[in-house]
Amino acid sequence: MWLLVLLLVGATQYLTQYRATRWDHTLWAVIYPINGDNSAVTTQYIAGLTPENFESLGQFFSEEAKLYSLPLAEPVTFKLAPPVKVAPPPLPQQPFKVYEVMLWSLKLRYWAWRHDSHHGPRADIRMFLVYHDPAITQSLEHSVGLSKGMLGVVNAFAAKKQSGMNNVVIAHELLHTVGATDKYDLATNQPIYPDGYAEPERPNRYPQRFAEIMGGRIPLSQEAAEMPHNLDFTLIGPLTAREINWRK
């Protein structure tokens, strides 16, 4: 019985992602804010969020799509849902065990279904943003994006000056939901040459001017890279475009 259920769930997820990545219609990405530390600063920041905070995301996908001649003016549109009051299930502790990750993925998808606060058209992609007061949390845990279920959990800072970087992480994890893979070394966080570089063919390789969005950082040297301040300093490279079906 359970095997049949898993097969049906798997088939449904495959068809959902297949239809989404045909790119014959605009995908609805809904953003769900979550207070990750219950601080007054985070509460106030979430209360002040508006759709304008995420406009650069829609612009980024539209501008990048033009470069690959995608016949869709607005590949992804972003909507802001009311805050979610319940935190998502935490990631398993590293080193990850396969069965723990599988169980966590199932729990996360069930949690997302139980706590969907959006009222409107059904979301194609759900991005849950867990905000933290930077005065309390200086280093954020990893964010994740899942193609199974097409949802992501992004840890973000509740600070206006960090909103550009938050949007970079949102775009990165959203691209995971439609099939893109990481293009950086998990041990060092360094972008992997050439696919993790925005401009791998530059005569002077370093420093790079932009970050390939799935490379995550702007390479400054072979050993150093920095997080882009906003999406103006990022682009979608050819391999990522191929993975999400923007090019053959």
Secondary structure, 3 states (H helix, E strand, C coil): CHHHHHHHHHHHHHHHHHHHCCCCCCEEEEEEEEECCCCHHHHHHHHCCCHHHHHHHHHHHHHHHHHCCCCCCCCEEEEECCCECCCCCCCCCCCCCHHHHHHHHHHHHHHHHHCCCCCCCCCCEEEEEEEECCCCCCCCCCCEEECCCCEEEEEEECCHHHHHHHHHHHHHHHHHHCCCCCCECCCCCCECCCCCECCCCCCCCCCCCCEECCCCCEECCCCCEECCCCHHHEECCHHHHHHCCCCC
